């Protein structure tokens, strides 16, 4: 589960960097990367929720 949390942190950092580039500089490609990262974050958070529920049952 620790690896999953690290993965989420990395994805969030990538998202923030690209989202900021889109907002500050109007970089359209960064916006595309930010949207892609947001989908990956969503998937990872679902994995985390599943793993967390399993861990709490033990």
The first five atom37 places (N, CA, C, CB, O) and aatype in JSON, in Angstrom:
{
  "aatype": [20, 20, 20, 20, 20, 20, 20, 20, 20, 20, 20, 20, 20, 20, 20, 20, 20, 20, 20, 20, 20, 20, 20, 20, 20, 20, 20, 20, 20, 20, 20, 20, 20, 20, 20, 20, 20, 20, 20, 20, 20, 20, 20, 20, 20, 20, 20, 20, 20, 20, 20, 20, 20, 20, 20, 20, 20, 20],
  "atom_mask": [
    [1, 1, 1, 1, 1],
    [1, 1, 1, 1, 1],
    [1, 1, 1, 1, 1],
    [1, 1, 1, 1, 1],
    [1, 1, 1, 1, 1],
    [1, 1, 1, 1, 1],
    [1, 1, 1, 1, 1],
    [1, 1, 1, 1, 1],
    [1, 1, 1, 1, 1],
    [1, 1, 1, 1, 1],
    [1, 1, 1, 1, 1],
    [1, 1, 1, 1, 1],
    [1, 1, 1, 1, 1],
    [1, 1, 1, 1, 1],
    [1, 1, 1, 1, 1],
    [1, 1, 1, 1, 1],
    [1, 1, 1, 1, 1],
    [1, 1, 1, 1, 1],
    [1, 1, 1, 1, 1],
    [1, 1, 1, 1, 1],
    [1, 1, 1, 1, 1],
    [1, 1, 1, 1, 1],
    [1, 1, 1, 1, 1],
    [1, 1, 1, 1, 1],
    [1, 1, 1, 1, 1],
    [1, 1, 1, 1, 1],
    [1, 1, 1, 1, 1],
    [1, 1, 1, 1, 1],
    [1, 1, 1, 1, 1],
    [1, 1, 1, 1, 1],
    [1, 1, 1, 1, 1],
    [1, 1, 1, 1, 1],
    [1, 1, 1, 1, 1],
    [1, 1, 1, 1, 1],
    [1, 1, 1, 1, 1],
    [1, 1, 1, 1, 1],
    [1, 1, 1, 1, 1],
    [1, 1, 1, 1, 1],
    [1, 1, 1, 1, 1],
    [1, 1, 1, 1, 1],
    [1, 1, 1, 1, 1],
    [1, 1, 1, 1, 1],
    [1, 1, 1, 1, 1],
    [1, 1, 1, 1, 1],
    [1, 1, 1, 1, 1],
    [1, 1, 1, 1, 1],
    [1, 1, 1, 1, 1],
    [1, 1, 1, 1, 1],
    [1, 1, 1, 1, 1],
    [1, 1, 1, 1, 1],
    [1, 1, 1, 1, 1],
    [1, 1, 1, 1, 1],
    [1, 1, 1, 1, 1],
    [1, 1, 1, 1, 1],
    [1, 1, 1, 1, 1],
    [1, 1, 1, 1, 1],
    [1, 1, 1, 1, 1],
    [1, 1, 1, 1, 1]
  ],
  "atom_positions": [
    [[0.83, -1.19, 0.0], [0.0, 0.0, 0.0], [0.88, 1.26, 0.0], [-0.95, 0.0, 1.22], [0.48, 2.3, -0.51]],
    [[2.08, 1.14, 0.58], [2.98, 2.28, 0.62], [3.37, 2.72, -0.8], [4.24, 1.94, 1.44], [3.46, 3.91, -1.09]],
    [[3.6, 1.73, -1.68], [3.96, 2.04, -3.07], [2.81, 2.78, -3.76], [4.31, 0.75, -3.84], [3.03, 3.68, -4.57]],
    [[1.59, 2.38, -3.44], [0.42, 3.02, -4.04], [0.33, 4.48, -3.63], [-0.85, 2.27, -3.64], [0.0, 5.34, -4.45]],
    [[0.6, 4.77, -2.37], [0.57, 6.15, -1.88], [1.67, 6.97, -2.56], [0.74, 6.19, -0.34], [1.45, 8.13, -2.93]],
    [[2.83, 6.38, -2.72], [3.93, 7.08, -3.42], [3.56, 7.36, -4.87], [5.22, 6.25, -3.35], [3.88, 8.43, -5.4]],
    [[2.89, 6.39, -5.51], [2.45, 6.57, -6.9], [1.45, 7.73, -7.0], [1.8, 5.27, -7.44], [1.54, 8.56, -7.91]],
    [[0.51, 7.79, -6.06], [-0.47, 8.88, -6.05], [0.22, 10.22, -5.86], [-1.51, 8.66, -4.93], [-0.11, 11.19, -6.53]],
    [[1.18, 10.28, -4.94], [1.93, 11.52, -4.72], [2.64, 11.97, -5.97], [2.93, 11.35, -3.59], [2.64, 13.16, -6.29]],
    [[3.25, 11.04, -6.69], [3.95, 11.37, -7.93], [2.97, 11.89, -8.99], [4.71, 10.14, -8.46], [3.25, 12.87, -9.67]],
    [[1.83, 11.22, -9.11], [0.83, 11.65, -10.09], [0.29, 13.04, -9.77], [-0.31, 10.63, -10.15], [0.07, 13.85, -10.66]],
    [[0.06, 13.29, -8.49], [-0.45, 14.6, -8.08], [0.58, 15.7, -8.39], [-0.79, 14.59, -6.57], [0.22, 16.78, -8.84]],
    [[1.85, 15.4, -8.14], [2.9, 16.37, -8.44], [2.95, 16.68, -9.93], [4.27, 15.85, -7.96], [3.09, 17.83, -10.33]],
    [[2.84, 15.64, -10.76], [2.83, 15.84, -12.22], [1.61, 16.67, -12.63], [2.82, 14.48, -12.95], [1.71, 17.58, -13.45]],
    [[0.46, 16.34, -12.04], [-0.76, 17.07, -12.36], [-0.62, 18.55, -12.02], [-1.95, 16.47, -11.61], [-0.95, 19.41, -12.83]],
    [[-0.12, 18.83, -10.81], [0.02, 20.22, -10.38], [0.96, 21.0, -11.28], [0.51, 20.28, -8.95], [0.68, 22.15, -11.61]],
    [[2.07, 20.38, -11.67], [3.03, 21.05, -12.55], [2.39, 21.39, -13.89], [4.27, 20.15, -12.76], [2.53, 22.51, -14.38]],
    [[1.68, 20.42, -14.49], [1.08, 20.64, -15.79], [-0.12, 21.59, -15.72], [0.65, 19.31, -16.39], [-0.32, 22.41, -16.62]],
    [[-0.91, 21.48, -14.66], [-2.05, 22.38, -14.51], [-1.58, 23.82, -14.34], [-2.92, 21.95, -13.31], [-2.18, 24.74, -14.9]],
    [[-0.52, 24.0, -13.57], [0.02, 25.34, -13.39], [0.56, 25.91, -14.7], [1.12, 25.33, -12.32], [0.39, 27.09, -14.99]],
    [[1.22, 25.06, -15.5], [1.74, 25.51, -16.79], [0.59, 25.94, -17.71], [2.57, 24.39, -17.46], [0.72, 26.9, -18.46]],
    [[-0.51, 25.23, -17.64], [-1.66, 25.6, -18.46], [-2.26, 26.92, -17.99], [-2.73, 24.49, -18.41], [-2.58, 27.79, -18.81]],
    [[-2.4, 27.07, -16.69], [-3.03, 28.28, -16.15], [-2.14, 29.5, -16.35], [-3.33, 28.1, -14.67], [-2.61, 30.54, -16.82]],
    [[-0.87, 29.37, -16.0], [0.05, 30.51, -16.05], [0.47, 30.89, -17.46], [1.27, 30.2, -15.23], [0.53, 32.07, -17.81]],
    [[0.76, 29.87, -18.28], [1.34, 30.13, -19.6], [0.38, 29.87, -20.76], [2.55, 29.3, -19.77], [0.71, 30.17, -21.91]],
    [[-0.79, 29.33, -20.47], [-1.72, 29.0, -21.54], [-1.24, 27.83, -22.39], [-1.94, 30.2, -22.41], [-1.6, 27.72, -23.56]],
    [[-0.43, 26.97, -21.81], [0.16, 25.83, -22.52], [-0.91, 24.75, -22.72], [1.39, 25.27, -21.75], [-1.3, 24.08, -21.76]],
    [[-1.37, 24.58, -23.96], [-2.43, 23.62, -24.24], [-1.98, 22.18, -24.05], [-2.94, 23.8, -25.66], [-2.75, 21.35, -23.57]],
    [[-0.74, 21.88, -24.41], [-0.22, 20.52, -24.24], [-0.16, 20.15, -22.75], [1.17, 20.39, -24.88], [-0.42, 19.01, -22.38]],
    [[0.19, 21.11, -21.92], [0.23, 20.86, -20.48], [-1.17, 20.57, -19.96], [0.85, 22.07, -19.72], [-1.34, 19.76, -19.05]],
    [[-2.17, 21.22, -20.52], [-3.55, 20.95, -20.13], [-3.95, 19.53, -20.46], [-4.49, 21.93, -20.83], [-4.64, 18.87, -19.68]],
    [[-3.52, 19.06, -21.62], [-3.8, 17.68, -22.01], [-3.13, 16.71, -21.06], [-3.33, 17.42, -23.46], [-3.73, 15.72, -20.64]],
    [[-1.87, 16.98, -20.71], [-1.16, 16.12, -19.77], [-1.82, 16.15, -18.38], [0.32, 16.55, -19.66], [-1.89, 15.13, -17.7]],
    [[-2.3, 17.31, -17.97], [-2.96, 17.43, -16.67], [-4.26, 16.62, -16.64], [-3.26, 18.92, -16.34], [-4.56, 15.96, -15.65]],
    [[-5.01, 16.68, -17.72], [-6.25, 15.89, -17.78], [-5.95, 14.4, -17.73], [-7.04, 16.23, -19.06], [-6.66, 13.64, -17.07]],
    [[-4.91, 13.98, -18.44], [-4.52, 12.57, -18.43], [-4.09, 12.17, -17.02], [-3.38, 12.3, -19.44], [-4.46, 11.09, -16.54]],
    [[-3.32, 13.01, -16.37], [-2.87, 12.72, -15.0], [-4.06, 12.62, -14.05], [-1.89, 13.8, -14.51], [-4.06, 11.8, -13.13]],
    [[-5.07, 13.46, -14.26], [-6.24, 13.41, -13.38], [-6.97, 12.08, -13.5], [-7.2, 14.57, -13.69], [-7.5, 11.57, -12.51]],
    [[-7.0, 11.52, -14.7], [-7.61, 10.2, -14.88], [-6.79, 9.12, -14.18], [-7.76, 9.87, -16.37], [-7.35, 8.2, -13.58]],
    [[-5.48, 9.22, -14.26], [-4.6, 8.26, -13.59], [-4.75, 8.38, -12.07], [-3.13, 8.48, -14.01], [-4.72, 7.37, -11.35]],
    [[-4.89, 9.6, -11.58], [-5.1, 9.81, -10.14], [-6.39, 9.14, -9.7], [-5.14, 11.33, -9.79], [-6.44, 8.48, -8.67]],
    [[-7.43, 9.31, -10.51], [-8.72, 8.7, -10.19], [-8.59, 7.18, -10.09], [-9.77, 9.09, -11.25], [-9.11, 6.57, -9.15]],
    [[-7.92, 6.57, -11.05], [-7.73, 5.11, -11.03], [-6.93, 4.69, -9.8], [-7.01, 4.65, -12.31], [-7.28, 3.71, -9.14]],
    [[-5.88, 5.42, -9.51], [-5.04, 5.08, -8.36], [-5.8, 5.24, -7.05], [-3.78, 5.95, -8.34], [-5.62, 4.45, -6.13]],
    [[-6.63, 6.24, -6.96], [-7.41, 6.45, -5.74], [-8.42, 5.31, -5.54], [-8.14, 7.8, -5.79], [-8.68, 4.91, -4.41]],
    [[-8.97, 4.81, -6.63], [-9.87, 3.65, -6.52], [-9.1, 2.42, -6.04], [-10.55, 3.36, -7.88], [-9.61, 1.65, -5.23]],
    [[-7.88, 2.24, -6.56], [-7.03, 1.13, -6.1], [-6.72, 1.3, -4.62], [-5.72, 1.07, -6.93], [-6.76, 0.33, -3.86]],
    [[-6.42, 2.52, -4.2], [-6.11, 2.79, -2.79], [-7.31, 2.46, -1.91], [-5.69, 4.26, -2.6], [-7.17, 1.84, -0.86]],
    [[-8.48, 2.88, -2.34], [-9.68, 2.63, -1.56], [-9.89, 1.13, -1.37], [-10.91, 3.26, -2.23], [-10.21, 0.66, -0.28]],
    [[-9.71, 0.38, -2.45], [-9.86, -1.06, -2.39], [-8.84, -1.68, -1.45], [-9.73, -1.67, -3.79], [-9.19, -2.52, -0.62]],
    [[-7.58, -1.27, -1.57], [-6.53, -1.81, -0.71], [-6.75, -1.41, 0.75], [-5.16, -1.33, -1.18], [-6.49, -2.2, 1.66]],
    [[-7.22, -0.21, 0.97], [-7.46, 0.27, 2.31], [-8.58, -0.52, 2.98], [-7.81, 1.76, 2.29], [-8.49, -0.89, 4.15]],
    [[-9.63, -0.79, 2.23], [-10.73, -1.6, 2.77], [-10.27, -3.01, 3.13], [-11.89, -1.67, 1.77], [-10.65, -3.55, 4.16]],
    [[-9.44, -3.59, 2.26], [-8.92, -4.93, 2.54], [-8.05, -4.93, 3.78], [-8.13, -5.45, 1.34], [-8.13, -5.84, 4.61]],
    [[-7.21, -3.9, 3.92], [-6.33, -3.82, 5.08], [-7.11, -3.63, 6.38], [-5.33, -2.68, 4.89], [-6.71, -4.13, 7.43]],
    [[-8.2, -2.9, 6.31], [-8.99, -2.66, 7.51], [-9.76, -3.89, 7.96], [-9.95, -1.51, 7.28], [-10.16, -3.99, 9.12]],
    [[-9.96, -4.83, 7.05], [-10.68, -6.05, 7.4], [-9.79, -7.07, 8.11], [-11.27, -6.68, 6.17], [-10.29, -8.02, 8.71]],
    [[-8.48, -6.86, 8.04], [-7.54, -7.84, 8.65], [-7.37, -7.6, 10.12], [-6.18, -7.78, 7.96], [-6.62, -8.32, 10.78]]
  ]
}
